[in-house]
Amino acid sequence: MTPLAPGARVLVRDDWPETRGPAHIRTPHYLRGREGVVVRHLGDFPNPEDLAFARPAASLPLYHVLFAPETIWRAPCSAGSLLVEIFGPWLEAR
């Protein structure tokens, strides 16, 4: 996986693994299918979605991703933003 650079526009995958059986998902459901901007790469960490089930966990890149409120709630908003930590496999470069 090629690291995402600060400023890269990304789309959070619109996937619902929890509908396919037991799952531990760290990506907030309200961000799935939404666009944001990478702020920084925080490092690589073991995948918590595997660690939760005591499975071997590959290290994955973790990013700070910035979202404008209107991209999340689909309503006009004059101020604010949301900064969220999201693992790389959930992000698609735009």
C-alpha positions in Angstrom: 0.0 0.0 0.0 1.5 3.4 -1.1 1.4 5.8 1.8 -1.0 8.7 1.5 0.5 12.1 1.6 -0.8 15.1 3.6 -3.4 16.9 1.5 -4.5 13.8 -0.4 -8.2 13.6 -0.9 -9.6 10.3 0.2 -12.9 8.4 0.3 -13.8 6.2 3.3 -14.8 2.8 2.0 -18.6 2.3 2.1 -18.3 -1.3 3.5 -20.2 -3.0 6.3 -18.2 -6.0 7.5 -20.3 -6.2 10.6 -23.2 -7.4 8.5 -21.2 -10.5 7.5 -20.6 -11.8 11.0 -18.8 -10.8 14.2 -16.6 -7.9 13.7 -14.7 -5.2 15.5 -14.8 -2.0 13.4 -13.0 1.1 14.4 -14.2 3.2 11.5 -17.3 5.3 12.4 -20.3 4.3 10.4 -21.2 7.9 9.6 -17.9 8.4 7.8 -18.3 5.4 5.4 -18.8 6.7 1.9 -17.6 10.3 2.8 -14.7 12.3 1.5 -12.0 13.8 3.6 -8.4 15.1 3.4 -5.3 13.4 4.9 -3.7 15.6 7.5 -0.8 13.3 8.6 0.4 9.7 8.7 0.5 8.8 12.4 2.6 5.6 11.9 2.0 2.0 11.4 0.1 -0.1 14.1 -1.3 -3.6 14.4 -4.8 -3.9 13.0 -7.2 -3.6 15.9 -9.9 -5.4 13.8 -7.7 -8.5 14.1 -6.4 -7.9 17.6 -9.9 -7.8 19.0 -10.3 -11.5 18.0 -6.7 -12.6 19.1 -5.8 -13.1 15.4 -2.3 -12.2 14.0 -2.4 -8.6 13.1 -0.5 -7.0 10.3 0.8 -3.4 10.8 -1.3 -0.9 8.9 -0.8 2.8 8.3 -3.0 5.1 10.5 -3.9 8.6 9.4 -5.5 11.7 10.7 -8.3 12.5 8.2 -10.1 15.9 8.2 -13.8 16.1 7.3 -15.9 19.2 6.6 -19.2 18.9 8.5 -21.3 19.3 5.4 -19.7 16.2 3.8 -20.8 14.2 6.8 -24.3 15.5 7.7 -25.2 16.8 4.2 -26.4 20.1 5.6 -24.9 23.6 5.3 -22.5 24.4 8.2 -20.5 27.6 8.6 -17.8 26.5 10.9 -15.9 23.5 12.3 -14.4 20.3 11.1 -13.9 16.8 12.3 -10.5 15.1 12.7 -10.6 11.3 12.8 -8.0 8.5 13.0 -8.6 6.0 10.2 -6.5 3.0 9.2 -5.3 2.9 5.6 -7.3 0.0 4.2 -10.5 2.0 4.8 -9.2 4.8 2.6 -9.3 5.1 -1.2 -7.3 7.9 -2.9 -9.6 10.2 -5.0 
